[in-house]
Amino acid sequence: MSKKNNEWKKRDGIVFSTADSFDYHFGEEESQETLPPSQQKLKVVLDKKSRAGKQVTLVEGFLGTEEALKELAKLLKNKCGVGGSTKDGEILIQGDHRDKVVQVLIQAGYGAKKAGG
């Protein structure tokens, strides 16, 4: 009985399916591959919503692994000389550094452009 109980806990909220051919796969996640820099299309945006009026430079549109995203964020933070973080597939750089970030991304081979006002 305990084996059956543990099996149901692994299903992550799936309780019932009406499909006759439904087969639940345990623990199989697709690992997202990081696209080469020349195929990336990144948007660099200035944002200050939900940040108490503080400005941050957001880099959106990165397709790849979390490790590659953190590595790119580290490069941008070092080049701009400021702090930042990664969150939900986006890179946050403290302050308005849009021009510098776009310049660094283009030098690194990424397709990048400023978006928004």
N, CA, C and O atoms as a MOPAC input file, in Angstrom:
PM7 MOZYME 1SCF
protein

 N      0.81800 1    -1.18600 1     0.00000 1
 C      0.00000 1     0.00000 1     0.00000 1
 C      0.86200 1     1.24900 1     0.00000 1
 O      0.50400 1     2.22500 1    -0.66000 1
 N      1.97000 1     1.26300 1     0.70200 1
 C      2.80300 1     2.45600 1     0.75300 1
 C      3.43300 1     2.74900 1    -0.61300 1
 O      3.63700 1     3.91000 1    -0.96500 1
 N      3.74200 1     1.69800 1    -1.38100 1
 C      4.31100 1     1.91700 1    -2.70400 1
 C      3.30200 1     2.64300 1    -3.59300 1
 O      3.67400 1     3.54800 1    -4.34000 1
 N      2.06500 1     2.26200 1    -3.52000 1
 C      1.02000 1     2.88900 1    -4.31400 1
 C      0.80800 1     4.33800 1    -3.86800 1
 O      0.58400 1     5.21700 1    -4.70000 1
 N      0.87600 1     4.58100 1    -2.58700 1
 C      0.69400 1     5.91400 1    -2.05000 1
 C      1.81300 1     6.84500 1    -2.51800 1
 O      1.53800 1     7.98900 1    -2.88000 1
 N      3.06900 1     6.38600 1    -2.52000 1
 C      4.20200 1     7.18500 1    -2.98100 1
 C      4.11000 1     7.48400 1    -4.46200 1
 O      4.52200 1     8.55200 1    -4.91500 1
 N      3.56400 1     6.53500 1    -5.22300 1
 C      3.41000 1     6.72300 1    -6.66000 1
 C      2.48500 1     7.89600 1    -6.95600 1
 O      2.75300 1     8.67000 1    -7.87500 1
 N      1.42400 1     8.03800 1    -6.21200 1
 C      0.47800 1     9.12600 1    -6.43200 1
 C      1.06200 1    10.47600 1    -6.03900 1
 O      0.71100 1    11.49500 1    -6.63500 1
 N      1.94000 1    10.50100 1    -5.05400 1
 C      2.54200 1    11.76600 1    -4.62900 1
 C      3.43500 1    12.35800 1    -5.71400 1
 O      3.61000 1    13.57500 1    -5.76100 1
 N      3.99700 1    11.53500 1    -6.57700 1
 C      4.90800 1    11.98800 1    -7.60700 1
 C      4.19200 1    12.57900 1    -8.81700 1
 O      4.85800 1    13.08400 1    -9.72000 1
 N      2.89800 1    12.53700 1    -8.87000 1
 C      2.17700 1    12.94200 1   -10.07000 1
 C      1.95200 1    14.43800 1   -10.19000 1
 O      1.39500 1    14.87700 1   -11.19600 1
 N      2.34700 1    15.22600 1    -9.24100 1
 C      2.30800 1    16.68700 1    -9.32200 1
 C      0.94800 1    17.23800 1    -9.72800 1
 O      0.87000 1    18.04000 1   -10.65900 1
 N     -0.10800 1    16.83800 1    -9.06800 1
 C     -1.40600 1    17.43300 1    -9.28300 1
 C     -2.27100 1    16.78200 1   -10.34700 1
 O     -3.43300 1    17.16300 1   -10.48500 1
 N     -1.76900 1    15.83000 1   -11.09800 1
 C     -2.60600 1    15.15000 1   -12.08000 1
 C     -3.39600 1    14.07700 1   -11.34800 1
 O     -2.83400 1    13.15600 1   -10.75500 1
 N     -4.72200 1    14.22200 1   -11.40600 1
 C     -5.57100 1    13.29900 1   -10.67900 1
 C     -6.26300 1    12.32100 1   -11.61500 1
 O     -6.36800 1    11.13200 1   -11.31500 1
 N     -6.73800 1    12.83000 1   -12.75500 1
 C     -7.53900 1    12.00200 1   -13.62500 1
 C     -7.41100 1    12.49500 1   -15.05500 1
 O     -7.31900 1    13.70000 1   -15.28800 1
 N     -7.40400 1    11.59000 1   -16.00600 1
 C     -7.39100 1    11.95400 1   -17.41500 1
 C     -8.43600 1    11.14400 1   -18.15400 1
 O     -8.57800 1     9.94500 1   -17.91700 1
 N     -9.16800 1    11.79300 1   -19.04800 1
 C    -10.20400 1    11.10900 1   -19.82100 1
 C     -9.65300 1    10.48200 1   -21.08600 1
 O    -10.37300 1     9.75000 1   -21.76600 1
 N     -8.40400 1    10.74400 1   -21.42200 1
 C     -7.80900 1    10.18800 1   -22.63600 1
 C     -7.51500 1     8.71200 1   -22.43300 1
 O     -6.94800 1     8.31600 1   -21.41500 1
 N     -7.90900 1     7.89500 1   -23.41600 1
 C     -7.66800 1     6.46100 1   -23.33200 1
 C     -6.18800 1     6.11300 1   -23.40300 1
 O     -5.74500 1     5.14100 1   -22.79000 1
 N     -5.43200 1     6.89400 1   -24.14100 1
 C     -4.02200 1     6.58000 1   -24.33500 1
 C     -3.10500 1     7.37800 1   -23.40800 1
 O     -1.90300 1     7.46100 1   -23.66200 1
 N     -3.64800 1     7.96600 1   -22.33800 1
 C     -2.84000 1     8.76400 1   -21.42400 1
 C     -1.87700 1     7.87400 1   -20.65600 1
 O     -2.26800 1     6.85100 1   -20.09300 1
 N     -0.61500 1     8.27700 1   -20.64100 1
 C      0.40700 1     7.55300 1   -19.88900 1
 C      1.28200 1     8.58600 1   -19.19900 1
 O      1.97300 1     9.35300 1   -19.86900 1
 N      1.26400 1     8.61800 1   -17.89800 1
 C      2.02900 1     9.59700 1   -17.14300 1
 C      3.47600 1     9.13300 1   -17.03900 1
 O      3.73600 1     7.97500 1   -16.71400 1
 N      4.42400 1    10.03900 1   -17.31500 1
 C      5.84300 1     9.72200 1   -17.23500 1
 C      6.42800 1    10.39000 1   -16.00900 1
 O      6.36400 1    11.61200 1   -15.87500 1
 N      6.99800 1     9.60200 1   -15.11500 1
 C      7.55900 1    10.11500 1   -13.87400 1
 C      8.93800 1    10.71100 1   -14.11000 1
 O      9.81000 1    10.07500 1   -14.70100 1
 N      9.12200 1    11.94000 1   -13.64100 1
 C     10.44200 1    12.53900 1   -13.57900 1
 C     11.13000 1    12.81100 1   -14.90000 1
 O     12.33300 1    13.07100 1   -14.90700 1
 N     10.42900 1    12.76500 1   -16.00800 1
 C     11.05600 1    13.03600 1   -17.28400 1
 C     10.86000 1    14.50600 1   -17.63100 1
 O      9.75200 1    14.94000 1   -17.94600 1
 N     11.93300 1    15.25400 1   -17.56900 1
 C     11.88700 1    16.65600 1   -17.92500 1
 C     12.77700 1    16.88500 1   -19.13200 1
 O     13.85700 1    16.30500 1   -19.24300 1
 N     12.31500 1    17.72900 1   -20.02500 1
 C     13.12900 1    18.06000 1   -21.17900 1
 C     14.18600 1    19.06100 1   -20.74400 1
 O     13.87400 1    20.10600 1   -20.17400 1
 N     15.42800 1    18.73200 1   -21.01700 1
 C     16.49400 1    19.66800 1   -20.68400 1
 C     16.62400 1    20.64400 1   -21.84700 1
 O     16.83400 1    20.25000 1   -22.99400 1
 N     16.49700 1    21.91100 1   -21.52400 1
 C     16.54200 1    22.93500 1   -22.55100 1
 C     17.98500 1    23.21700 1   -22.91700 1
 O     18.81500 1    23.49200 1   -22.05000 1
 N     18.28100 1    23.14800 1   -24.21500 1
 C     19.62900 1    23.41800 1   -24.67200 1
 C     19.79500 1    24.91000 1   -24.88800 1
 O     18.85200 1    25.60600 1   -25.26500 1
 N     20.98900 1    25.38700 1   -24.64700 1
 C     21.28400 1    26.78900 1   -24.84900 1
 C     21.59400 1    27.02500 1   -26.32400 1
 O     22.45900 1    26.37000 1   -26.90600 1
 N     20.87200 1    27.97200 1   -26.91300 1
 C     21.12700 1    28.31800 1   -28.30200 1
 C     22.44900 1    29.07400 1   -28.40800 1
 O     22.84800 1    29.75100 1   -27.46000 1
 N     23.13500 1    28.96900 1   -29.54800 1
 C     24.35700 1    29.75100 1   -29.71900 1
 C     24.04900 1    31.24900 1   -29.70200 1
 O     22.93500 1    31.65100 1   -30.04000 1
 N     25.00800 1    32.07100 1   -29.31700 1
 C     24.75600 1    33.51700 1   -29.20700 1
 C     24.21300 1    34.14700 1   -30.48300 1
 O     23.40400 1    35.07200 1   -30.41200 1
 N     24.64200 1    33.66700 1   -31.64900 1
 C     24.18800 1    34.27900 1   -32.89800 1
 C     22.70200 1    34.03300 1   -33.15000 1
 O     22.08400 1    34.77800 1   -33.91100 1
 N     22.11300 1    33.00900 1   -32.53300 1
 C     20.69700 1    32.70500 1   -32.71700 1
 C     19.81900 1    33.30800 1   -31.62200 1
 O     18.59300 1    33.24700 1   -31.71700 1
 N     20.41300 1    33.88000 1   -30.60100 1
 C     19.65600 1    34.49600 1   -29.51300 1
 C     19.16000 1    35.87400 1   -29.94300 1
 O     19.89200 1    36.62500 1   -30.58700 1
 N     17.94200 1    36.20100 1   -29.59600 1
 C     17.38500 1    37.52600 1   -29.85800 1
 C     16.95500 1    38.10600 1   -28.51200 1
 O     15.87900 1    37.79100 1   -28.00300 1
 N     17.80200 1    38.94900 1   -27.95000 1
 C     17.57900 1    39.47900 1   -26.61400 1
 C     17.04100 1    40.90000 1   -26.68100 1
 O     17.43400 1    41.68900 1   -27.54000 1
 N     16.13500 1    41.21200 1   -25.76000 1
 C     15.59500 1    42.56100 1   -25.62600 1
 C     16.11600 1    43.15100 1   -24.32700 1
 O     16.10800 1    42.49400 1   -23.28700 1
 N     16.56900 1    44.39400 1   -24.39500 1
 C     17.08100 1    45.09100 1   -23.22200 1
 C     16.09200 1    46.20500 1   -22.89900 1
 O     15.86500 1    47.10000 1   -23.71300 1
 N     15.50300 1    46.14300 1   -21.69500 1
 C     14.41400 1    47.03200 1   -21.31100 1
 C     14.74700 1    47.69900 1   -19.98200 1
 O     15.36400 1    47.08900 1   -19.10900 1
 N     14.33400 1    48.95800 1   -19.83600 1
 C     14.43700 1    49.65200 1   -18.55100 1
 C     13.12300 1    49.46200 1   -17.81400 1
 O     12.05200 1    49.69300 1   -18.37700 1
 N     13.20000 1    49.04100 1   -16.55500 1
 C     11.98600 1    48.74700 1   -15.79500 1
 C     12.12300 1    49.31600 1   -14.38800 1
 O     13.20300 1    49.29100 1   -13.79800 1
 N     11.01400 1    49.82900 1   -13.85700 1
 C     11.01900 1    50.26800 1   -12.45700 1
 C      9.70500 1    49.93200 1   -11.76400 1
 O      9.39600 1    50.49800 1   -10.71500 1
 N      8.93600 1    49.02500 1   -12.33300 1
 C      7.69200 1    48.60100 1   -11.70600 1
 C      7.98500 1    47.63800 1   -10.55600 1
 O      8.87200 1    46.79100 1   -10.66200 1
 N      7.25000 1    47.76700 1    -9.47600 1
 C      7.36300 1    46.89100 1    -8.30300 1
 C      8.75300 1    46.90200 1    -7.68400 1
 O      9.16900 1    45.92100 1    -7.06800 1
 N      9.47300 1    48.01300 1    -7.84600 1
 C     10.82200 1    48.09300 1    -7.29000 1
 C     11.03500 1    49.40100 1    -6.52500 1
 O     12.15700 1    49.90000 1    -6.43900 1
 N      9.97100 1    49.94200 1    -5.97800 1
 C     10.01900 1    51.16900 1    -5.17300 1
 C     10.66800 1    52.32700 1    -5.93100 1
 O     11.39100 1    53.12700 1    -5.33700 1
 N     10.41700 1    52.42100 1    -7.22800 1
 C     10.93500 1    53.50700 1    -8.02900 1
 C     12.36500 1    53.33800 1    -8.50200 1
 O     12.86600 1    54.18700 1    -9.24000 1
 N     13.03500 1    52.27700 1    -8.10500 1
 C     14.41900 1    52.03700 1    -8.52600 1
 C     14.42200 1    51.48600 1    -9.95000 1
 O     13.55700 1    50.69000 1   -10.31600 1
 N     15.38300 1    51.90500 1   -10.73900 1
 C     15.47900 1    51.45500 1   -12.11800 1
 C     16.35700 1    50.21600 1   -12.21000 1
 O     17.38400 1    50.11200 1   -11.53900 1
 N     15.93900 1    49.28200 1   -13.04900 1
 C     16.74900 1    48.11000 1   -13.36300 1
 C     16.72900 1    47.90500 1   -14.86500 1
 O     15.75200 1    48.23300 1   -15.53700 1
 N     17.80700 1    47.36300 1   -15.37700 1
 C     17.89300 1    47.00500 1   -16.77700 1
 C     17.58300 1    45.52300 1   -16.87900 1
 O     18.26100 1    44.70000 1   -16.26300 1
 N     16.55900 1    45.17600 1   -17.65600 1
 C     16.15100 1    43.78500 1   -17.82900 1
 C     16.63200 1    43.27600 1   -19.17700 1
 O     16.51100 1    43.97100 1   -20.18600 1
 N     17.17300 1    42.07400 1   -19.19900 1
 C     17.52000 1    41.39800 1   -20.44200 1
 C     16.56200 1    40.21900 1   -20.56500 1
 O     16.60800 1    39.28200 1   -19.76700 1
 N     15.69400 1    40.27600 1   -21.57300 1
 C     14.64700 1    39.27600 1   -21.76400 1
 C     14.90100 1    38.49000 1   -23.03500 1
 O     15.59200 1    38.95800 1   -23.93900 1
 N     14.33400 1    37.28400 1   -23.09600 1
 C     14.35700 1    36.48800 1   -24.31500 1
 C     15.48000 1    35.48200 1   -24.40300 1
 O     15.70400 1    34.91800 1   -25.47400 1
 N     16.19900 1    35.23200 1   -23.31500 1
 C     17.29600 1    34.26700 1   -23.34100 1
 C     16.72900 1    32.85800 1   -23.36700 1
 O     15.87600 1    32.51300 1   -22.54900 1
 N     17.19800 1    32.04700 1   -24.30000 1
 C     16.77000 1    30.65000 1   -24.40100 1
 C     17.95500 1    29.75600 1   -24.07700 1
 O     18.91300 1    29.66800 1   -24.84400 1
 N     17.87400 1    29.09200 1   -22.92900 1
 C     18.96700 1    28.21800 1   -22.55100 1
 C     18.85600 1    27.75600 1   -21.11400 1
 O     17.83500 1    27.94900 1   -20.45400 1
 N     19.91500 1    27.14800 1   -20.65000 1
 C     19.93900 1    26.60400 1   -19.30400 1
 C     20.12700 1    27.70700 1   -18.27300 1
 O     20.55300 1    28.81600 1   -18.59200 1
 N     19.80200 1    27.37900 1   -17.04900 1
 C     19.94800 1    28.33600 1   -15.94900 1
 C     21.41800 1    28.68500 1   -15.71300 1
 O     21.73900 1    29.82300 1   -15.37100 1
 N     22.31000 1    27.71000 1   -15.89400 1
 C     23.73900 1    27.95800 1   -15.69900 1
 C     24.26800 1    28.94900 1   -16.73100 1
 O     25.04300 1    29.84300 1   -16.39200 1
 N     23.85300 1    28.79600 1   -17.98900 1
 C     24.29300 1    29.71200 1   -19.04600 1
 C     23.74700 1    31.11100 1   -18.80600 1
 O     24.42400 1    32.10100 1   -19.08100 1
 N     22.51900 1    31.19500 1   -18.29300 1
 C     21.91900 1    32.49300 1   -17.97900 1
 C     22.70400 1    33.18700 1   -16.87000 1
 O     22.96700 1    34.38700 1   -16.94900 1
 N     23.07600 1    32.43600 1   -15.84200 1
 C     23.84900 1    33.01500 1   -14.73700 1
 C     25.24200 1    33.44300 1   -15.19400 1
 O     25.77700 1    34.44200 1   -14.71300 1
 N     25.82200 1    32.69200 1   -16.11500 1
 C     27.13900 1    33.04600 1   -16.63500 1
 C     27.07400 1    34.35400 1   -17.43500 1
 O     27.95500 1    35.20500 1   -17.31300 1
 N     26.03200 1    34.50700 1   -18.24700 1
 C     25.86100 1    35.74100 1   -19.00400 1
 C     25.58700 1    36.91800 1   -18.06200 1
 O     26.08800 1    38.02000 1   -18.28700 1
 N     24.80000 1    36.68900 1   -17.01800 1
 C     24.51500 1    37.73200 1   -16.03900 1
 C     25.79900 1    38.17400 1   -15.34000 1
 O     25.99600 1    39.36500 1   -15.09700 1
 N     26.65900 1    37.23400 1   -15.02000 1
 C     27.92800 1    37.55700 1   -14.36900 1
 C     28.78700 1    38.42600 1   -15.27800 1
 O     29.41200 1    39.37800 1   -14.81200 1
 N     28.82600 1    38.10700 1   -16.57100 1
 C     29.58100 1    38.91100 1   -17.52200 1
 C     29.04400 1    40.33800 1   -17.58000 1
 O     29.81600 1    41.29700 1   -17.55500 1
 N     27.72000 1    40.47800 1   -17.65800 1
 C     27.11700 1    41.80300 1   -17.74800 1
 C     27.33400 1    42.61700 1   -16.47400 1
 O     27.60900 1    43.81500 1   -16.53500 1
 N     27.21000 1    41.96300 1   -15.32500 1
 C     27.42400 1    42.66700 1   -14.05200 1
 C     28.86700 1    43.14200 1   -13.92800 1
 O     29.11800 1    44.24400 1   -13.44000 1
 N     29.81500 1    42.32100 1   -14.36600 1
 C     31.22400 1    42.71400 1   -14.30200 1
 C     31.52000 1    43.87100 1   -15.23700 1
 O     32.23700 1    44.80100 1   -14.86800 1
 N     30.97600 1    43.82400 1   -16.44400 1
 C     31.23700 1    44.88600 1   -17.42000 1
 C     30.60300 1    46.21000 1   -17.01200 1
 O     31.15600 1    47.27500 1   -17.28700 1
 N     29.43400 1    46.14600 1   -16.35100 1
 C     28.75600 1    47.37200 1   -15.92600 1
 C     29.23400 1    47.84300 1   -14.55600 1
 O     29.03200 1    49.00600 1   -14.20600 1
 N     29.85600 1    46.97600 1   -13.78300 1
 C     30.35500 1    47.34200 1   -12.46600 1
 C     29.24800 1    47.52100 1   -11.43900 1
 O     29.37700 1    48.32300 1   -10.51400 1
 N     28.16000 1    46.77500 1   -11.60100 1
 C     27.02900 1    46.88700 1   -10.67400 1
 C     26.54900 1    45.49200 1   -10.28800 1
 O     27.05600 1    44.48400 1   -10.78000 1
 N     25.57100 1    45.45800 1    -9.40400 1
 C     24.98600 1    44.20000 1    -8.98200 1
 C     23.80000 1    43.83200 1    -9.85700 1
 O     23.39200 1    44.58900 1   -10.73800 1
 N     23.26600 1    42.66500 1    -9.59700 1
 C     22.11200 1    42.19900 1   -10.35300 1
 C     21.80200 1    40.76900 1    -9.98400 1
 O     22.38900 1    40.20900 1    -9.05800 1
 N     20.87400 1    40.18200 1   -10.71600 1
 C     20.48800 1    38.80600 1   -10.44300 1
 C     19.80200 1    38.21300 1   -11.66500 1
 O     19.58800 1    38.89300 1   -12.66800 1
 N     19.46100 1    36.93000 1   -11.56200 1
 C     18.66300 1    36.26400 1   -12.57600 1
 C     17.37900 1    35.79800 1   -11.91300 1
 O     17.38300 1    35.32800 1   -10.77500 1
 N     16.28000 1    35.93500 1   -12.64500 1
 C     14.99400 1    35.54600 1   -12.09000 1
 C     14.03200 1    35.27200 1   -13.23300 1
 O     13.87300 1    36.10900 1   -14.12100 1
 N     13.39600 1    34.12500 1   -13.22500 1
 C     12.38800 1    33.75600 1   -14.21700 1
 C     12.90000 1    33.88300 1   -15.64800 1
 O     12.16900 1    34.35200 1   -16.52000 1
 N     14.11900 1    33.48300 1   -15.90000 1
 C     14.66900 1    33.53600 1   -17.24800 1
 C     15.07000 1    34.92200 1   -17.70300 1
 O     15.31300 1    35.12700 1   -18.89200 1
 N     15.14600 1    35.87800 1   -16.79800 1
 C     15.53700 1    37.24600 1   -17.11600 1
 C     16.76800 1    37.62000 1   -16.31000 1
 O     17.01200 1    37.07500 1   -15.23300 1
 N     17.53900 1    38.55700 1   -16.84600 1
 C     18.69100 1    39.08000 1   -16.12900 1
 C     18.34300 1    40.48700 1   -15.67400 1
 O     17.92400 1    41.31900 1   -16.47800 1
 N     18.51700 1    40.75400 1   -14.37900 1
 C     18.28000 1    42.07800 1   -13.82100 1
 C     19.61900 1    42.71000 1   -13.48200 1
 O     20.41100 1    42.13800 1   -12.73400 1
 N     19.87100 1    43.89500 1   -14.03700 1
 C     21.08100 1    44.66600 1   -13.75700 1
 C     20.63400 1    45.94300 1   -13.06800 1
 O     19.75700 1    46.64200 1   -13.57500 1
 N     21.21700 1    46.25400 1   -11.93200 1
 C     20.80100 1    47.43000 1   -11.16500 1
 C     21.18700 1    48.70900 1   -11.89900 1
 O     22.33300 1    48.88000 1   -12.31300 1
 N     20.20700 1    49.60900 1   -12.05400 1
 C     20.45700 1    50.89900 1   -12.68300 1
 C     20.14200 1    50.90100 1   -14.16800 1
 O     19.79400 1    49.87000 1   -14.74300 1
 N     20.26900 1    52.07300 1   -14.78300 1
 C     19.99900 1    52.24600 1   -16.20800 1
 C     21.30200 1    52.06600 1   -16.98300 1
 O     22.07400 1    53.01100 1   -17.14100 1
 N     21.53700 1    50.85200 1   -17.46200 1
 C     22.74800 1    50.51600 1   -18.21000 1
 C     22.39600 1    49.90600 1   -19.56200 1
 O     23.10700 1    49.03000 1   -20.05300 1
 N     21.29800 1    50.36600 1   -20.16700 1
 C     20.83400 1    49.76800 1   -21.41700 1
 C     21.87200 1    49.85400 1   -22.52900 1
 O     22.14200 1    48.85900 1   -23.20200 1
 N     22.45100 1    51.02800 1   -22.72700 1
 C     23.41200 1    51.19800 1   -23.82400 1
 C     24.63200 1    50.30400 1   -23.64500 1
 O     25.08000 1    49.65900 1   -24.59300 1
 N     25.16000 1    50.26900 1   -22.44100 1
 C     26.34600 1    49.45100 1   -22.15600 1
 C     26.03500 1    47.95900 1   -22.29700 1
 O     26.84900 1    47.20300 1   -22.82800 1
 N     24.85000 1    47.53200 1   -21.82100 1
 C     24.47100 1    46.12500 1   -21.90500 1
 C     24.30900 1    45.70200 1   -23.36000 1
 O     24.77300 1    44.62900 1   -23.74700 1
 N     23.65600 1    46.53500 1   -24.17100 1
 C     23.48700 1    46.21000 1   -25.58900 1
 C     24.85000 1    46.11200 1   -26.26400 1
 O     25.07800 1    45.20300 1   -27.06200 1
 N     25.75100 1    47.02800 1   -25.95600 1
 C     27.08900 1    47.02400 1   -26.53400 1
 C     27.84700 1    45.74500 1   -26.15600 1
 O     28.47600 1    45.12400 1   -27.01300 1
 N     27.79100 1    45.35500 1   -24.89800 1
 C     28.49000 1    44.14700 1   -24.43700 1
 C     27.88800 1    42.89800 1   -25.08400 1
 O     28.62200 1    41.99700 1   -25.49100 1
 N     26.56200 1    42.83800 1   -25.18100 1
 C     25.91000 1    41.67700 1   -25.78400 1
 C     26.26900 1    41.54700 1   -27.26400 1
 O     26.51300 1    40.44100 1   -27.74500 1
 N     26.30400 1    42.65100 1   -27.98000 1
 C     26.65700 1    42.60700 1   -29.40500 1
 C     28.10800 1    42.18400 1   -29.58500 1
 O     28.41800 1    41.42700 1   -30.50400 1
 N     29.00600 1    42.66400 1   -28.71700 1
 C     30.40800 1    42.25700 1   -28.78600 1
 C     30.56900 1    40.77000 1   -28.49800 1
 O     31.47400 1    40.12500 1   -29.02800 1
 N     29.68700 1    40.22200 1   -27.65400 1
 C     29.74700 1    38.79500 1   -27.32100 1
 C     29.07300 1    37.93700 1   -28.39000 1
 O     29.08600 1    36.71000 1   -28.28900 1
 N     28.48500 1    38.56300 1   -29.41300 1
 C     27.89700 1    37.80600 1   -30.51100 1
 C     26.40400 1    37.59500 1   -30.41000 1
 O     25.83100 1    36.89800 1   -31.24600 1
 N     25.75800 1    38.17000 1   -29.42100 1
 C     24.31800 1    38.00800 1   -29.24000 1
 C     23.56200 1    39.01200 1   -30.11500 1
 O     24.06200 1    40.10100 1   -30.39800 1
 N     22.36700 1    38.63700 1   -30.53300 1
 C     21.48500 1    39.57600 1   -31.21300 1
 C     20.72100 1    40.32600 1   -30.14000 1
 O     19.86800 1    39.74400 1   -29.47100 1
 N     21.01100 1    41.61100 1   -29.96300 1
 C     20.40500 1    42.37700 1   -28.88300 1
 C     19.97200 1    43.73900 1   -29.39500 1
 O     20.61500 1    44.33500 1   -30.25900 1
 N     18.85300 1    44.22200 1   -28.83400 1
 C     18.41300 1    45.57900 1   -29.15200 1
 C     17.63400 1    46.13400 1   -27.98500 1
 O     17.08500 1    45.39300 1   -27.17000 1
 N     17.59400 1    47.48700 1   -27.91600 1
 C     16.84700 1    48.14700 1   -26.87200 1
 C     15.37300 1    48.08000 1   -27.23400 1
 O     14.99800 1    48.23800 1   -28.39600 1
 N     14.54300 1    47.84500 1   -26.22900 1
 C     13.09600 1    47.80500 1   -26.42900 1
 C     12.44500 1    48.72200 1   -25.41500 1
 O     13.00500 1    48.98300 1   -24.35000 1
 N     11.27400 1    49.20400 1   -25.74600 1
 C     10.58300 1    50.10800 1   -24.84300 1
 C     11.08600 1    51.52200 1   -24.98300 1
 O     11.95100 1    51.80300 1   -25.81200 1
 N     10.53600 1    52.43400 1   -24.15700 1
 C     10.87400 1    53.84800 1   -24.26000 1
 C     12.13900 1    54.14000 1   -23.64400 1
 O     12.57400 1    55.29100 1   -23.64200 1

